[in-house]
């Protein structure tokens, strides 16, 4: 697995320690299945992030979310919705070069009650801003998707 040549985020000054989600899907009758926020220095005042690629050379067009999740752990890039929401609050600091990618956060998994699908949060650039979306864990994630790793 390789690290992309995309630039690192500048140092971010964090708001107060998050106590929950800004967008909790429990209000939409979804169930939180998993939420791991290990390795996020929410108690320090600032940290840096880098985008990393999780595709291996000569891989097909897409991989399923379970494999992305496994790789995110191996790459120390296993982060969830709280980090995604923190980025949304500080989106003016996200480098322009990152707009060509979707940024996945496979450490948070929601389940919709109507069809029992498992979904993970991801950020995408849309109409001049970063937006928080939720995509199916079982769907094929392509090479335009990246993960985030914390640089200490």
PyMOL commands that place a pseudoatom at each C-alpha (Angstrom):
pseudoatom trace, name=CA, resn=UNK, resi=1, chain=A, elem=C, hetatm=0, pos=[0.000, 0.000, 0.000]
pseudoatom trace, name=CA, resn=UNK, resi=2, chain=A, elem=C, hetatm=0, pos=[1.320, 3.393, -0.904]
pseudoatom trace, name=CA, resn=UNK, resi=3, chain=A, elem=C, hetatm=0, pos=[1.105, 6.912, 0.434]
pseudoatom trace, name=CA, resn=UNK, resi=4, chain=A, elem=C, hetatm=0, pos=[-0.068, 9.427, -2.139]
pseudoatom trace, name=CA, resn=UNK, resi=5, chain=A, elem=C, hetatm=0, pos=[1.926, 12.488, -3.089]
pseudoatom trace, name=CA, resn=UNK, resi=6, chain=A, elem=C, hetatm=0, pos=[-0.995, 14.727, -2.143]
pseudoatom trace, name=CA, resn=UNK, resi=7, chain=A, elem=C, hetatm=0, pos=[-0.098, 17.540, 0.257]
pseudoatom trace, name=CA, resn=UNK, resi=8, chain=A, elem=C, hetatm=0, pos=[-0.605, 17.327, 4.003]
pseudoatom trace, name=CA, resn=UNK, resi=9, chain=A, elem=C, hetatm=0, pos=[-3.205, 19.368, 5.811]
pseudoatom trace, name=CA, resn=UNK, resi=10, chain=A, elem=C, hetatm=0, pos=[-1.873, 22.351, 7.694]
pseudoatom trace, name=CA, resn=UNK, resi=11, chain=A, elem=C, hetatm=0, pos=[-1.925, 22.128, 11.467]
pseudoatom trace, name=CA, resn=UNK, resi=12, chain=A, elem=C, hetatm=0, pos=[-5.515, 22.419, 12.686]
pseudoatom trace, name=CA, resn=UNK, resi=13, chain=A, elem=C, hetatm=0, pos=[-6.496, 24.132, 15.914]
pseudoatom trace, name=CA, resn=UNK, resi=14, chain=A, elem=C, hetatm=0, pos=[-9.246, 22.030, 17.425]
pseudoatom trace, name=CA, resn=UNK, resi=15, chain=A, elem=C, hetatm=0, pos=[-12.462, 23.195, 19.014]
pseudoatom trace, name=CA, resn=UNK, resi=16, chain=A, elem=C, hetatm=0, pos=[-13.433, 21.814, 22.432]
pseudoatom trace, name=CA, resn=UNK, resi=17, chain=A, elem=C, hetatm=0, pos=[-13.390, 18.053, 22.827]
pseudoatom trace, name=CA, resn=UNK, resi=18, chain=A, elem=C, hetatm=0, pos=[-16.341, 16.668, 20.842]
pseudoatom trace, name=CA, resn=UNK, resi=19, chain=A, elem=C, hetatm=0, pos=[-19.004, 15.013, 22.988]
pseudoatom trace, name=CA, resn=UNK, resi=20, chain=A, elem=C, hetatm=0, pos=[-21.103, 13.451, 20.258]
pseudoatom trace, name=CA, resn=UNK, resi=21, chain=A, elem=C, hetatm=0, pos=[-21.931, 13.711, 16.604]
pseudoatom trace, name=CA, resn=UNK, resi=22, chain=A, elem=C, hetatm=0, pos=[-22.997, 16.990, 15.038]
pseudoatom trace, name=CA, resn=UNK, resi=23, chain=A, elem=C, hetatm=0, pos=[-25.155, 14.856, 12.757]
pseudoatom trace, name=CA, resn=UNK, resi=24, chain=A, elem=C, hetatm=0, pos=[-26.499, 11.898, 14.683]
pseudoatom trace, name=CA, resn=UNK, resi=25, chain=A, elem=C, hetatm=0, pos=[-28.416, 9.552, 12.416]
pseudoatom trace, name=CA, resn=UNK, resi=26, chain=A, elem=C, hetatm=0, pos=[-30.318, 8.094, 15.361]
pseudoatom trace, name=CA, resn=UNK, resi=27, chain=A, elem=C, hetatm=0, pos=[-32.762, 10.963, 14.736]
pseudoatom trace, name=CA, resn=UNK, resi=28, chain=A, elem=C, hetatm=0, pos=[-33.376, 9.408, 11.308]
pseudoatom trace, name=CA, resn=UNK, resi=29, chain=A, elem=C, hetatm=0, pos=[-34.042, 5.979, 12.877]
pseudoatom trace, name=CA, resn=UNK, resi=30, chain=A, elem=C, hetatm=0, pos=[-30.574, 4.617, 12.118]
pseudoatom trace, name=CA, resn=UNK, resi=31, chain=A, elem=C, hetatm=0, pos=[-28.574, 2.532, 14.601]
pseudoatom trace, name=CA, resn=UNK, resi=32, chain=A, elem=C, hetatm=0, pos=[-24.929, 3.165, 15.435]
pseudoatom trace, name=CA, resn=UNK, resi=33, chain=A, elem=C, hetatm=0, pos=[-23.242, -0.234, 14.993]
pseudoatom trace, name=CA, resn=UNK, resi=34, chain=A, elem=C, hetatm=0, pos=[-19.606, 0.730, 15.522]
pseudoatom trace, name=CA, resn=UNK, resi=35, chain=A, elem=C, hetatm=0, pos=[-17.678, 3.882, 16.350]
pseudoatom trace, name=CA, resn=UNK, resi=36, chain=A, elem=C, hetatm=0, pos=[-13.952, 3.724, 17.017]
pseudoatom trace, name=CA, resn=UNK, resi=37, chain=A, elem=C, hetatm=0, pos=[-12.155, 7.012, 17.559]
pseudoatom trace, name=CA, resn=UNK, resi=38, chain=A, elem=C, hetatm=0, pos=[-8.816, 5.672, 18.764]
pseudoatom trace, name=CA, resn=UNK, resi=39, chain=A, elem=C, hetatm=0, pos=[-5.617, 7.550, 17.942]
pseudoatom trace, name=CA, resn=UNK, resi=40, chain=A, elem=C, hetatm=0, pos=[-7.282, 10.942, 17.567]
pseudoatom trace, name=CA, resn=UNK, resi=41, chain=A, elem=C, hetatm=0, pos=[-5.566, 13.516, 19.768]
pseudoatom trace, name=CA, resn=UNK, resi=42, chain=A, elem=C, hetatm=0, pos=[-8.775, 15.433, 20.602]
pseudoatom trace, name=CA, resn=UNK, resi=43, chain=A, elem=C, hetatm=0, pos=[-7.225, 16.478, 23.906]
pseudoatom trace, name=CA, resn=UNK, resi=44, chain=A, elem=C, hetatm=0, pos=[-4.316, 18.324, 22.299]
pseudoatom trace, name=CA, resn=UNK, resi=45, chain=A, elem=C, hetatm=0, pos=[-4.667, 21.698, 20.666]
pseudoatom trace, name=CA, resn=UNK, resi=46, chain=A, elem=C, hetatm=0, pos=[-3.498, 20.832, 17.141]
pseudoatom trace, name=CA, resn=UNK, resi=47, chain=A, elem=C, hetatm=0, pos=[-2.403, 18.021, 14.840]
pseudoatom trace, name=CA, resn=UNK, resi=48, chain=A, elem=C, hetatm=0, pos=[-1.659, 17.360, 11.159]
pseudoatom trace, name=CA, resn=UNK, resi=49, chain=A, elem=C, hetatm=0, pos=[-3.321, 14.974, 8.733]
pseudoatom trace, name=CA, resn=UNK, resi=50, chain=A, elem=C, hetatm=0, pos=[-2.361, 13.375, 5.436]
pseudoatom trace, name=CA, resn=UNK, resi=51, chain=A, elem=C, hetatm=0, pos=[-4.415, 11.671, 2.742]
pseudoatom trace, name=CA, resn=UNK, resi=52, chain=A, elem=C, hetatm=0, pos=[-3.393, 8.127, 1.981]
pseudoatom trace, name=CA, resn=UNK, resi=53, chain=A, elem=C, hetatm=0, pos=[-4.285, 5.671, -0.714]
pseudoatom trace, name=CA, resn=UNK, resi=54, chain=A, elem=C, hetatm=0, pos=[-5.432, 2.190, 0.253]
pseudoatom trace, name=CA, resn=UNK, resi=55, chain=A, elem=C, hetatm=0, pos=[-5.479, 0.562, -3.203]
pseudoatom trace, name=CA, resn=UNK, resi=56, chain=A, elem=C, hetatm=0, pos=[-2.679, -1.799, -4.053]
pseudoatom trace, name=CA, resn=UNK, resi=57, chain=A, elem=C, hetatm=0, pos=[-1.008, -1.877, -7.429]
pseudoatom trace, name=CA, resn=UNK, resi=58, chain=A, elem=C, hetatm=0, pos=[-2.862, -3.740, -10.176]
pseudoatom trace, name=CA, resn=UNK, resi=59, chain=A, elem=C, hetatm=0, pos=[-6.051, -4.015, -8.201]
pseudoatom trace, name=CA, resn=UNK, resi=60, chain=A, elem=C, hetatm=0, pos=[-9.427, -3.994, -9.911]
pseudoatom trace, name=CA, resn=UNK, resi=61, chain=A, elem=C, hetatm=0, pos=[-11.710, -1.008, -10.265]
pseudoatom trace, name=CA, resn=UNK, resi=62, chain=A, elem=C, hetatm=0, pos=[-13.128, -1.197, -6.733]
pseudoatom trace, name=CA, resn=UNK, resi=63, chain=A, elem=C, hetatm=0, pos=[-12.888, -3.001, -3.404]
pseudoatom trace, name=CA, resn=UNK, resi=64, chain=A, elem=C, hetatm=0, pos=[-15.583, -3.611, -0.810]
pseudoatom trace, name=CA, resn=UNK, resi=65, chain=A, elem=C, hetatm=0, pos=[-15.752, -1.663, 2.428]
pseudoatom trace, name=CA, resn=UNK, resi=66, chain=A, elem=C, hetatm=0, pos=[-14.747, -4.564, 4.673]
pseudoatom trace, name=CA, resn=UNK, resi=67, chain=A, elem=C, hetatm=0, pos=[-11.411, -4.738, 2.853]
pseudoatom trace, name=CA, resn=UNK, resi=68, chain=A, elem=C, hetatm=0, pos=[-11.015, -0.933, 3.039]
pseudoatom trace, name=CA, resn=UNK, resi=69, chain=A, elem=C, hetatm=0, pos=[-11.745, -1.145, 6.767]
pseudoatom trace, name=CA, resn=UNK, resi=70, chain=A, elem=C, hetatm=0, pos=[-9.072, -3.838, 7.230]
pseudoatom trace, name=CA, resn=UNK, resi=71, chain=A, elem=C, hetatm=0, pos=[-6.543, -1.758, 5.325]
pseudoatom trace, name=CA, resn=UNK, resi=72, chain=A, elem=C, hetatm=0, pos=[-7.423, 1.408, 7.231]
pseudoatom trace, name=CA, resn=UNK, resi=73, chain=A, elem=C, hetatm=0, pos=[-6.449, -0.373, 10.452]
pseudoatom trace, name=CA, resn=UNK, resi=74, chain=A, elem=C, hetatm=0, pos=[-3.188, -1.644, 8.967]
pseudoatom trace, name=CA, resn=UNK, resi=75, chain=A, elem=C, hetatm=0, pos=[-2.331, 1.852, 7.670]
pseudoatom trace, name=CA, resn=UNK, resi=76, chain=A, elem=C, hetatm=0, pos=[-3.174, 3.508, 11.018]
pseudoatom trace, name=CA, resn=UNK, resi=77, chain=A, elem=C, hetatm=0, pos=[-5.873, 5.472, 9.202]
pseudoatom trace, name=CA, resn=UNK, resi=78, chain=A, elem=C, hetatm=0, pos=[-8.929, 3.978, 10.902]
pseudoatom trace, name=CA, resn=UNK, resi=79, chain=A, elem=C, hetatm=0, pos=[-10.998, 7.052, 11.811]
pseudoatom trace, name=CA, resn=UNK, resi=80, chain=A, elem=C, hetatm=0, pos=[-14.676, 7.814, 12.094]
pseudoatom trace, name=CA, resn=UNK, resi=81, chain=A, elem=C, hetatm=0, pos=[-17.388, 10.415, 11.825]
pseudoatom trace, name=CA, resn=UNK, resi=82, chain=A, elem=C, hetatm=0, pos=[-16.107, 12.723, 14.588]
pseudoatom trace, name=CA, resn=UNK, resi=83, chain=A, elem=C, hetatm=0, pos=[-12.949, 13.417, 12.591]
pseudoatom trace, name=CA, resn=UNK, resi=84, chain=A, elem=C, hetatm=0, pos=[-15.041, 13.931, 9.435]
pseudoatom trace, name=CA, resn=UNK, resi=85, chain=A, elem=C, hetatm=0, pos=[-17.182, 16.481, 11.270]
pseudoatom trace, name=CA, resn=UNK, resi=86, chain=A, elem=C, hetatm=0, pos=[-14.088, 18.224, 12.632]
pseudoatom trace, name=CA, resn=UNK, resi=87, chain=A, elem=C, hetatm=0, pos=[-12.824, 18.599, 9.075]
pseudoatom trace, name=CA, resn=UNK, resi=88, chain=A, elem=C, hetatm=0, pos=[-16.177, 20.051, 8.019]
pseudoatom trace, name=CA, resn=UNK, resi=89, chain=A, elem=C, hetatm=0, pos=[-15.840, 22.679, 10.753]
pseudoatom trace, name=CA, resn=UNK, resi=90, chain=A, elem=C, hetatm=0, pos=[-12.351, 23.541, 9.441]
pseudoatom trace, name=CA, resn=UNK, resi=91, chain=A, elem=C, hetatm=0, pos=[-12.897, 22.996, 5.721]
pseudoatom trace, name=CA, resn=UNK, resi=92, chain=A, elem=C, hetatm=0, pos=[-11.235, 26.271, 4.735]
pseudoatom trace, name=CA, resn=UNK, resi=93, chain=A, elem=C, hetatm=0, pos=[-7.948, 24.643, 5.802]
pseudoatom trace, name=CA, resn=UNK, resi=94, chain=A, elem=C, hetatm=0, pos=[-8.356, 21.564, 3.596]
pseudoatom trace, name=CA, resn=UNK, resi=95, chain=A, elem=C, hetatm=0, pos=[-5.991, 21.803, 0.594]
pseudoatom trace, name=CA, resn=UNK, resi=96, chain=A, elem=C, hetatm=0, pos=[-7.576, 22.370, -2.815]
pseudoatom trace, name=CA, resn=UNK, resi=97, chain=A, elem=C, hetatm=0, pos=[-5.770, 19.280, -4.139]
pseudoatom trace, name=CA, resn=UNK, resi=98, chain=A, elem=C, hetatm=0, pos=[-7.945, 17.088, -1.931]
pseudoatom trace, name=CA, resn=UNK, resi=99, chain=A, elem=C, hetatm=0, pos=[-11.138, 18.116, -3.740]
pseudoatom trace, name=CA, resn=UNK, resi=100, chain=A, elem=C, hetatm=0, pos=[-10.586, 15.469, -6.410]
pseudoatom trace, name=CA, resn=UNK, resi=101, chain=A, elem=C, hetatm=0, pos=[-10.993, 12.702, -3.803]
pseudoatom trace, name=CA, resn=UNK, resi=102, chain=A, elem=C, hetatm=0, pos=[-13.630, 11.320, -1.500]
pseudoatom trace, name=CA, resn=UNK, resi=103, chain=A, elem=C, hetatm=0, pos=[-12.393, 10.846, 2.065]
pseudoatom trace, name=CA, resn=UNK, resi=104, chain=A, elem=C, hetatm=0, pos=[-13.764, 7.763, 3.844]
pseudoatom trace, name=CA, resn=UNK, resi=105, chain=A, elem=C, hetatm=0, pos=[-14.101, 7.238, 7.600]
pseudoatom trace, name=CA, resn=UNK, resi=106, chain=A, elem=C, hetatm=0, pos=[-14.674, 3.481, 8.030]
pseudoatom trace, name=CA, resn=UNK, resi=107, chain=A, elem=C, hetatm=0, pos=[-14.397, 3.461, 11.852]
pseudoatom trace, name=CA, resn=UNK, resi=108, chain=A, elem=C, hetatm=0, pos=[-18.031, 4.587, 12.149]
pseudoatom trace, name=CA, resn=UNK, resi=109, chain=A, elem=C, hetatm=0, pos=[-20.737, 2.245, 10.877]
pseudoatom trace, name=CA, resn=UNK, resi=110, chain=A, elem=C, hetatm=0, pos=[-24.457, 3.063, 10.836]
pseudoatom trace, name=CA, resn=UNK, resi=111, chain=A, elem=C, hetatm=0, pos=[-27.312, 0.732, 9.957]
pseudoatom trace, name=CA, resn=UNK, resi=112, chain=A, elem=C, hetatm=0, pos=[-30.499, 1.918, 8.301]
pseudoatom trace, name=CA, resn=UNK, resi=113, chain=A, elem=C, hetatm=0, pos=[-33.598, 0.334, 9.783]
pseudoatom trace, name=CA, resn=UNK, resi=114, chain=A, elem=C, hetatm=0, pos=[-35.624, 0.218, 6.562]
pseudoatom trace, name=CA, resn=UNK, resi=115, chain=A, elem=C, hetatm=0, pos=[-33.265, -2.011, 4.564]
pseudoatom trace, name=CA, resn=UNK, resi=116, chain=A, elem=C, hetatm=0, pos=[-30.623, -2.994, 7.189]
pseudoatom trace, name=CA, resn=UNK, resi=117, chain=A, elem=C, hetatm=0, pos=[-27.802, -1.632, 5.004]
pseudoatom trace, name=CA, resn=UNK, resi=118, chain=A, elem=C, hetatm=0, pos=[-24.510, -0.776, 6.708]
pseudoatom trace, name=CA, resn=UNK, resi=119, chain=A, elem=C, hetatm=0, pos=[-23.163, 2.697, 5.878]
pseudoatom trace, name=CA, resn=UNK, resi=120, chain=A, elem=C, hetatm=0, pos=[-19.967, 4.621, 6.596]
pseudoatom trace, name=CA, resn=UNK, resi=121, chain=A, elem=C, hetatm=0, pos=[-19.397, 8.379, 6.503]
pseudoatom trace, name=CA, resn=UNK, resi=122, chain=A, elem=C, hetatm=0, pos=[-17.314, 10.015, 3.804]
pseudoatom trace, name=CA, resn=UNK, resi=123, chain=A, elem=C, hetatm=0, pos=[-16.602, 13.569, 2.692]
pseudoatom trace, name=CA, resn=UNK, resi=124, chain=A, elem=C, hetatm=0, pos=[-16.954, 14.774, -0.886]
pseudoatom trace, name=CA, resn=UNK, resi=125, chain=A, elem=C, hetatm=0, pos=[-16.497, 18.154, -2.574]
pseudoatom trace, name=CA, resn=UNK, resi=126, chain=A, elem=C, hetatm=0, pos=[-19.827, 19.370, -3.989]
pseudoatom trace, name=CA, resn=UNK, resi=127, chain=A, elem=C, hetatm=0, pos=[-20.874, 22.822, -5.241]
pseudoatom trace, name=CA, resn=UNK, resi=128, chain=A, elem=C, hetatm=0, pos=[-18.032, 24.699, -3.568]
pseudoatom trace, name=CA, resn=UNK, resi=129, chain=A, elem=C, hetatm=0, pos=[-17.959, 22.959, -0.205]
pseudoatom trace, name=CA, resn=UNK, resi=130, chain=A, elem=C, hetatm=0, pos=[-17.204, 19.709, 1.571]
pseudoatom trace, name=CA, resn=UNK, resi=131, chain=A, elem=C, hetatm=0, pos=[-20.289, 17.628, 2.343]
pseudoatom trace, name=CA, resn=UNK, resi=132, chain=A, elem=C, hetatm=0, pos=[-20.781, 14.673, 4.693]
pseudoatom trace, name=CA, resn=UNK, resi=133, chain=A, elem=C, hetatm=0, pos=[-22.298, 11.659, 2.922]
pseudoatom trace, name=CA, resn=UNK, resi=134, chain=A, elem=C, hetatm=0, pos=[-22.974, 8.061, 3.952]
pseudoatom trace, name=CA, resn=UNK, resi=135, chain=A, elem=C, hetatm=0, pos=[-22.167, 5.194, 1.584]
pseudoatom trace, name=CA, resn=UNK, resi=136, chain=A, elem=C, hetatm=0, pos=[-22.822, 1.467, 1.734]
pseudoatom trace, name=CA, resn=UNK, resi=137, chain=A, elem=C, hetatm=0, pos=[-20.063, -0.549, 3.364]
pseudoatom trace, name=CA, resn=UNK, resi=138, chain=A, elem=C, hetatm=0, pos=[-20.691, -3.390, 0.906]
pseudoatom trace, name=CA, resn=UNK, resi=139, chain=A, elem=C, hetatm=0, pos=[-20.470, -1.199, -2.184]
pseudoatom trace, name=CA, resn=UNK, resi=140, chain=A, elem=C, hetatm=0, pos=[-17.384, -1.028, -4.355]
pseudoatom trace, name=CA, resn=UNK, resi=141, chain=A, elem=C, hetatm=0, pos=[-15.096, 1.832, -3.251]
pseudoatom trace, name=CA, resn=UNK, resi=142, chain=A, elem=C, hetatm=0, pos=[-12.917, 3.052, -6.107]
pseudoatom trace, name=CA, resn=UNK, resi=143, chain=A, elem=C, hetatm=0, pos=[-9.456, 4.578, -6.383]
pseudoatom trace, name=CA, resn=UNK, resi=144, chain=A, elem=C, hetatm=0, pos=[-10.810, 8.129, -5.958]
pseudoatom trace, name=CA, resn=UNK, resi=145, chain=A, elem=C, hetatm=0, pos=[-11.403, 7.353, -2.280]
pseudoatom trace, name=CA, resn=UNK, resi=146, chain=A, elem=C, hetatm=0, pos=[-8.733, 8.134, 0.285]
pseudoatom trace, name=CA, resn=UNK, resi=147, chain=A, elem=C, hetatm=0, pos=[-8.236, 7.648, 4.009]
pseudoatom trace, name=CA, resn=UNK, resi=148, chain=A, elem=C, hetatm=0, pos=[-6.777, 10.095, 6.514]
pseudoatom trace, name=CA, resn=UNK, resi=149, chain=A, elem=C, hetatm=0, pos=[-3.807, 9.450, 8.751]
pseudoatom trace, name=CA, resn=UNK, resi=150, chain=A, elem=C, hetatm=0, pos=[-2.777, 11.553, 11.730]
pseudoatom trace, name=CA, resn=UNK, resi=151, chain=A, elem=C, hetatm=0, pos=[0.794, 12.817, 11.720]
pseudoatom trace, name=CA, resn=UNK, resi=152, chain=A, elem=C, hetatm=0, pos=[2.222, 13.410, 15.165]
for i in range(1, 152): cmd.bond("trace and resi %d" % i, "trace and resi %d" % (i + 1))
show_as sticks, trace
zoom trace
